[in-house]
């Protein structure tokens, strides 16, 4: 006789209502406790490569396990091995914050499990995404004419923006014929532009030989005259100039390229202008910071990352396009099984290589509503104030030097040390390792004009003046140790 299937509780798998509520209650307590206590933890875990994997079973369990056991293991195995991006002392890279409203939105997104590939598969997700992107456009002072959608990261936003630019190259039908037989294409950016530009030209078949990384001025901004010379030289040599990627807030220094001048060159030369404002763009919600972005309103595409400086959990990258129809022509592909009767609607699958589209707009909508535009601006303004205060401290200390201007909330600096450039670089590298190993804060580094430079990026929702003061105390202590006889 064929046996009947076991009851759901015995078989494991999905949770009945009672067990789901219990697991969610415990998860809610874990999340609230974590956000309350994260500042007491070391920013980076004291684990070695491979140590976490060694604690995990090599094979998946054959029999179902309870959520209590699974959550116990989360607390025992996972949480102690996390680098805490939500830590107030996370001052490396560009700090990101999962705010409470954003976390709630992310949980509800998971519960709804919407795939907004078509309007009909996600009416609320599609229309909320369009509306919240327009909110953001208005918040940063951009004019009407831009339409937005949400990608995972700025790397994808830049990729699809350059795909739209490639689609418009005269005489090139890259969608149908690829790049074979056409002229070699050229994309231009500064030597300080993000590496996602390199990855985009790799992915789009343009190749690294087609990327022109141009010199910067004393403030690490693209030189317009270098752009003009490069475009002229490429045309003379038979290349087809395609697009310029200008940066408003470079990764190493947060410098802003001269957008007005670059936009004028792009207009004259018929080039697509993409502005990478992934980090700094949200700062334009502050009226006093908006003039720093003058000229970006003339761009063809702009990327801003709410998951960087608008306290929205990863991932959430808004791409604003002046000509979204070009992107749609580059990517729209509708097989029989995705045809739908609605007309005049947006189908988000048309705006990139992904078919599936998460309901990312929900968490951004909740964050903007819960903070308000004024609340978001106040926090960004405070971060910039703290950066200026730190920069003043560094300028007043003869042991250190500022390595770049600090137009937003990133401060680049280095320790002065004897022994020549290489010895000074080693001293700064050792200083960074000592600061980070202490636990309360995490800084990162870059290289500017070939020299090793420390970066302290303020952008976390929970970072305070006391956090920055503690970071500086650790820097001063590490510098004193390095200056002691026999320290190196």
WOFEN-V54281 format. One record per residue. N is the residue number from 0. SS is DSSP state (@ for helix, = for strand, . for the rest). Layout:
N/SS + N/SS
This chain:
0/. + 1/. + 2/. + 3/. + 4/. + 5/. + 6/. + 7/@ + 8/@ + 9/@ + 10/@ + 11/. + 12/. + 13/. + 14/. + 15/. + 16/@ + 17/@ + 18/@ + 19/@ + 20/@ + 21/@ + 22/@ + 23/@ + 24/@ + 25/@ + 26/@ + 27/@ + 28/@ + 29/@ + 30/@ + 31/@ + 32/@ + 33/@ + 34/@ + 35/@ + 36/@ + 37/@ + 38/@ + 39/@ + 40/. + 41/. + 42/. + 43/. + 44/. + 45/. + 46/. + 47/. + 48/. + 49/. + 50/@ + 51/@ + 52/@ + 53/@ + 54/@ + 55/. + 56/. + 57/. + 58/. + 59/. + 60/. + 61/. + 62/. + 63/. + 64/. + 65/. + 66/@ + 67/@ + 68/@ + 69/@ + 70/@ + 71/@ + 72/@ + 73/@ + 74/@ + 75/@ + 76/@ + 77/@ + 78/@ + 79/@ + 80/@ + 81/. + 82/. + 83/. + 84/. + 85/. + 86/. + 87/. + 88/. + 89/= + 90/. + 91/. + 92/. + 93/. + 94/. + 95/. + 96/. + 97/. + 98/. + 99/@ + 100/@ + 101/@ + 102/@ + 103/@ + 104/@ + 105/@ + 106/@ + 107/@ + 108/@ + 109/@ + 110/@ + 111/@ + 112/. + 113/. + 114/. + 115/. + 116/. + 117/. + 118/. + 119/. + 120/. + 121/. + 122/@ + 123/@ + 124/@ + 125/@ + 126/@ + 127/@ + 128/@ + 129/@ + 130/@ + 131/@ + 132/@ + 133/@ + 134/@ + 135/@ + 136/@ + 137/@ + 138/@ + 139/. + 140/. + 141/. + 142/. + 143/. + 144/. + 145/. + 146/= + 147/= + 148/= + 149/= + 150/= + 151/. + 152/. + 153/@ + 154/@ + 155/@ + 156/@ + 157/@ + 158/@ + 159/@ + 160/@ + 161/@ + 162/@ + 163/@ + 164/@ + 165/@ + 166/@ + 167/. + 168/. + 169/. + 170/. + 171/. + 172/. + 173/@ + 174/@ + 175/@ + 176/@ + 177/. + 178/. + 179/. + 180/. + 181/. + 182/. + 183/. + 184/= + 185/= + 186/= + 187/= + 188/= + 189/= + 190/. + 191/. + 192/. + 193/. + 194/. + 195/@ + 196/@ + 197/@ + 198/@ + 199/@ + 200/@ + 201/@ + 202/@ + 203/. + 204/. + 205/. + 206/. + 207/@ + 208/@ + 209/@ + 210/= + 211/= + 212/= + 213/= + 214/. + 215/= + 216/. + 217/. + 218/. + 219/. + 220/. + 221/= + 222/. + 223/@ + 224/@ + 225/@ + 226/@ + 227/@ + 228/@ + 229/@ + 230/@ + 231/@ + 232/@ + 233/@ + 234/@ + 235/@ + 236/. + 237/. + 238/. + 239/= + 240/= + 241/= + 242/= + 243/= + 244/= + 245/= + 246/= + 247/= + 248/. + 249/. + 250/. + 251/. + 252/. + 253/. + 254/. + 255/= + 256/. + 257/. + 258/@ + 259/@ + 260/@ + 261/@ + 262/@ + 263/@ + 264/@ + 265/@ + 266/@ + 267/@ + 268/@ + 269/. + 270/. + 271/= + 272/= + 273/= + 274/= + 275/= + 276/. + 277/. + 278/. + 279/. + 280/@ + 281/@ + 282/@ + 283/@ + 284/@ + 285/. + 286/@ + 287/@ + 288/@ + 289/@ + 290/@ + 291/@ + 292/@ + 293/. + 294/. + 295/@ + 296/@ + 297/@ + 298/. + 299/. + 300/= + 301/= + 302/= + 303/= + 304/= + 305/@ + 306/@ + 307/@ + 308/@ + 309/. + 310/. + 311/. + 312/. + 313/. + 314/. + 315/. + 316/= + 317/= + 318/= + 319/= + 320/= + 321/. + 322/. + 323/@ + 324/@ + 325/@ + 326/@ + 327/@ + 328/@ + 329/@ + 330/@ + 331/. + 332/. + 333/. + 334/. + 335/@ + 336/@ + 337/@ + 338/. + 339/. + 340/. + 341/. + 342/. + 343/. + 344/. + 345/. + 346/. + 347/@ + 348/@ + 349/@ + 350/@ + 351/. + 352/. + 353/. + 354/. + 355/. + 356/. + 357/. + 358/. + 359/. + 360/@ + 361/@ + 362/@ + 363/@ + 364/@ + 365/@ + 366/@ + 367/@ + 368/@ + 369/@ + 370/@ + 371/@ + 372/@ + 373/@ + 374/@ + 375/@ + 376/@ + 377/@ + 378/@ + 379/@ + 380/@ + 381/@ + 382/@ + 383/@ + 384/@ + 385/@ + 386/@ + 387/@ + 388/@ + 389/@ + 390/@ + 391/@ + 392/@ + 393/@ + 394/@ + 395/@ + 396/. + 397/. + 398/. + 399/= + 400/= + 401/= + 402/. + 403/. + 404/. + 405/. + 406/. + 407/. + 408/. + 409/= + 410/= + 411/= + 412/= + 413/= + 414/= + 415/. + 416/. + 417/. + 418/. + 419/. + 420/@ + 421/@ + 422/@ + 423/@ + 424/@ + 425/@ + 426/@ + 427/@ + 428/@ + 429/@ + 430/@ + 431/@ + 432/@ + 433/@ + 434/@ + 435/@ + 436/@ + 437/@ + 438/. + 439/. + 440/. + 441/= + 442/. + 443/= + 444/= + 445/= + 446/= + 447/= + 448/. + 449/. + 450/= + 451/= + 452/= + 453/= + 454/= + 455/= + 456/= + 457/. + 458/. + 459/. + 460/. + 461/. + 462/. + 463/. + 464/@ + 465/@ + 466/@ + 467/@ + 468/@ + 469/@ + 470/@ + 471/@ + 472/@ + 473/@ + 474/@ + 475/@ + 476/@ + 477/@ + 478/@ + 479/@ + 480/@ + 481/@ + 482/@ + 483/. + 484/. + 485/. + 486/. + 487/.
